[in-house]
Amino acid sequence: MATHASALKAHRQSLKNREHNRQFRSRLRGALKTVRTAIDGSDPGAAKTALKETISLIDKMASKGIIHRNAASRYKSRLTTRLAARA
């Protein structure tokens, strides 16, 4: 176990950051599931609204470094393509 005060503080911070990032990733997975369900549903208006909110969340995560920017771009592209195919 670390004994220096700075190492102990760094460990506390890493635990806090890991939990914060885990919650964000969980929110993202839920949002992706919601938008996919909305796209597969019968209401295109609700799907567009859900897509807009999800894209905003994806962009926030990429800017914070929780997900890679290429992964964010891939998510957005696939969801947009999926919605366009349904229309």
C-alpha positions as MATLAB code, in Angstrom:
seq = 'MATHASALKAHRQSLKNREHNRQFRSRLRGALKTVRTAIDGSDPGAAKTALKETISLIDKMASKGIIHRNAASRYKSRLTTRLAARA';
ca = [
       0.000    0.000    0.000;
       1.156    3.528   -0.703;
       2.576    5.443    2.215;
       3.243    8.919    0.810;
       0.477   11.434    1.293;
       0.519   12.337   -2.396;
       0.177    8.677   -3.407;
      -2.712    8.185   -0.998;
      -4.461   11.255   -2.392;
      -3.867   10.085   -5.972;
      -5.389    6.717   -5.077;
      -8.471    8.373   -3.542;
      -8.862   10.523   -6.643;
      -8.531    7.551   -8.973;
     -11.291    5.694   -7.116;
     -13.563    8.720   -7.296;
     -12.839    9.273  -10.997;
     -13.361    5.604  -11.820;
     -16.784    5.634  -10.180;
     -17.718    8.879  -11.955;
     -16.667    7.490  -15.344;
     -18.458    4.200  -14.649;
     -21.704    6.072  -14.008;
     -21.277    8.044  -17.230;
     -20.669    4.879  -19.264;
     -23.732    3.301  -17.689;
     -25.786    6.350  -18.674;
     -24.454    6.073  -22.207;
     -25.378    2.388  -22.489;
     -28.887    3.175  -21.255;
     -29.252    6.045  -23.721;
     -28.052    3.877  -26.612;
     -30.559    1.189  -25.685;
     -33.345    3.779  -25.455;
     -32.593    5.326  -28.843;
     -32.290    1.917  -30.530;
     -35.662    0.923  -29.092;
     -37.164    4.222  -30.255;
     -35.763    3.757  -33.774;
     -37.173    0.241  -33.967;
     -40.533    1.523  -32.682;
     -43.289    3.122  -34.721;
     -42.902    6.804  -33.728;
     -40.253    8.573  -35.850;
     -40.633   11.824  -33.896;
     -39.706   10.168  -30.627;
     -36.775    8.455  -32.329;
     -35.409   11.770  -33.619;
     -35.737   13.352  -30.172;
     -34.029   10.400  -28.504;
     -31.256   10.491  -31.116;
     -30.636   14.186  -30.544;
     -30.340   13.705  -26.768;
     -28.103   10.667  -27.172;
     -25.780   12.435  -29.616;
     -25.441   15.273  -27.125;
     -24.507   12.784  -24.386;
     -22.024   11.034  -26.690;
     -20.343   14.358  -27.508;
     -20.064   15.246  -23.815;
     -18.439   11.913  -23.055;
     -15.956   12.232  -25.891;
     -15.000   15.751  -24.817;
     -14.382   14.544  -21.251;
     -12.281   11.617  -22.483;
     -14.608    8.961  -21.095;
     -14.943    7.446  -24.555;
     -12.595    7.875  -27.508;
     -13.587   10.447  -30.126;
     -13.542    7.810  -32.866;
     -15.862    5.599  -30.816;
     -18.180    8.585  -30.343;
     -18.182    9.227  -34.069;
     -18.895    5.567  -34.765;
     -21.855    5.514  -32.355;
     -23.342    8.650  -33.899;
     -22.844    7.407  -37.455;
     -24.418    4.032  -36.819;
     -27.413    5.481  -35.005;
     -28.002    8.114  -37.698;
     -27.736    5.492  -40.430;
     -30.122    3.214  -38.560;
     -32.669    6.010  -38.213;
     -32.351    6.971  -41.896;
     -32.919    3.358  -42.957;
     -36.163    3.244  -40.957;
     -37.522    6.448  -42.518;
];
